[in-house]
Amino acid sequence: MAEKTSYTLPELGYDFKALEPVFSAEALEIHYSKHHRAYVDKLNEALDKYHAAEMKKDIQDMIPIQKAIEFNGGGHINHSFFWKNLSPKGKRKPEGALLEGLKKEFGSFEEFQTKFNAEALAVKGSGWAWLAYDKTVRDLHIIVTSNHGTVRSLGLVPLMVVDVWEHAYYLQYKNERARYLKEIWNVLDFDEIEKRYAKVL
């Protein structure tokens, strides 16, 4: 039987003021230190309960705990990925193979941005908007997942993600999700996104 696993909040990689004015220091600190930390803590709590039930071979207790692991684990995975594709510096537009891939699928980078923002804006309730790669058919897709769904669960490779839960933007942008989606392109790091694409190719 596997040993009990626990997770920790990852390093952010930049200070809370680094992404201003797109994210204020207060908004980023609350998002990272409160929301993301809560997902990590609740994931570890659920894993502890699951491990205890597994030790007792109590499958009736194990099954409902899996929902908490999926939700909080997804919150941890998605946020960890989100922080890494944001940067106070780096390219704001793709080049090379990624740009060519976006042109092939969407016509241009600008058309990709427009379609991505439209898909992200249309997410009902809470969720995430992704640029993902399908290794089977070898093309790029814009995918939205509700709550803390991951694109890996769909068999896709994540390249870029934007958090469209209200806690990601409400403190600054209130109910203006469209304005948040317009501004976030100013801190998306295409150096990082291109590296992911090169690796998957």
N, C-alpha and C positions, 0 to 999 in steps of 0.2 A: 504494500500500500504506500502511495506517495506521501512524502512529508508535507506538513502544512506549509502553504505559501503565504507570504504577506507582501504588500506593495507600499511604496513610499511616493510622496509628491516629488516629481522630477524637478530639476533645476530649470528655472525659467530661461536663463541665458542672456537676460538683459534686465535693467532695473525698471521699476514701475513707471518712471517718467519717459522711458525711451520711445514709446509709441505715440506720444502726444503730437498733435492734437487729436489724432484719430481715436485713440483710447486715452482718457485722462488717467493720471496716476491712481486716483481713487477707484475708478471703474476697473482698471486692470488688477489692482490689488484685491478688491472684493471678489472679482471673478476667479482669480487664481487661488488666493489664500482662504477664501470661504467656500465657494462653490466646488472648485476642483478638489480641494482638501476633503470636503464632505463626501464626495464620491469615493475617494481613496479609503477614508475611514469606514464607510458603510460597506465597501467591497471587502475589506479585511474582516469586518464583523460577520458578514455573510459567509466568508470562507471558513472562519472559525466554527460557525454553527454547522456548516456542511461537513467539515472535517470530523466534528464530534458525532454527527449522525452517521457518517461513513464508518467511523470506528465501531459504532454499535450495529452496523449493517442495517440501519433503519431507513430503508428506501422511501417510506412514506413521508419522512421528514426531509429527506434529501431532495426530492422532486420540487416542492414549492420554494425551497431556498435557491434553486437554480435561477428563478426569475430575478431575485435580488442581485445575484452574481452577474447575470446578463445586463441588467439595467445599470448598476453601479460600475461594473467592469467596462461597459461600453462608454460610460461617462468619463472614466479614467483614460481609456485608450484614445478616445476622440479628442479630449482636451490636450493630452500629451502631444498628439499629432498636430493639433491646431497651433499650439505655441511655437512649434518648430518651423511652421511655414509663415510666421510673422517675423519681421526684423526691422530695426530702425534704419538699416541700410540694405544694400543689395539691389538687384535689378527689379524694376517694376513692370517690365515687359519681357516676355520670353524671346529667345533667339534660337537659331539652329534647329535641331531635330524637333524640339517641342513646338516651336512656332510653325514648322512645316506640318506637323501632325494636327495642330489646331486649325490651320488653313484647310487641310484636307477634309476635316470633319465639319467645320463650322463656317468656312469661307474666309475668315480673317480673325485676328485676335480681338478686334473690336466687336465683331459679331458673336464671338464666343463670350465676351464679357456681358453683352446684352442678354444673350440666352441664359447664361449662368445666373445673372441677377434676377431675371424673370422667374426662373425655377426656384431660386432661393426665396424670393418674395412670396411665392405661392404656397410655401410650406404652411400647412394648417397646424396651428399650435406650435409645438416645439420640435426642433429637428436640426439637421445638418445638410449642407449642400457640398457636393464633392465633384472634383474632376478625377476620374478613375480610368484605369486601363484594363481592357479585357484581353488577356493573353491568348484566349482561344481564337478570337476573330481578329486580334491585333489592331484594335482601334480604341479611340478615346470616347468617353461618355460623361455627360453630366448626370449625376445621380443625386436624389434626395432621400434621406432616411429620417424616419420619425423618431422622436425621443432620442435614445442613444444607440440607434442602429448603426452597424458598421458595414462598409462596402465589402470587407473581406468575407463577411457571412454570405455575400452574394457571389463570391468567387472572383471578385475584382481586386485590382491593386490600387490603393489610394495614392494620389499624387498631390492633391490640394484639398483643403476643406475649410469651410466657413461655418462658424457656429451661428445658428439663427434662433437659438433659445432667447427669450426676452432678457434673461439676466446678462447676456452678452452685450446688449446695447441700450437697455432701457434707461439706465442712470443718466446717460448722455443724450441719447437720441429720442427718448420717450417712446411714442408709438410709431416713430418714423423709421421703420425697417428699411425702406427704400434709400433713405439718406445714409444710413449705416452701411448698406451694401455698396453704395457709390464711393464712400470714403475708404472702405477697407482695402481697396486696390492700392492705396498709397502706402500700405505696410506689408502687403504680400511679397514674399521674397522668392523671386523666380530663379535665383541662383540655386536655392534649395530644391525647388520644384523640378528644375531641369536635371539636377543630380538624381532625383528619384526616377525620372523618366529614362535617363541614360542607363540606370541600373536595371530597370525592368526590360529594356530593349536588349 
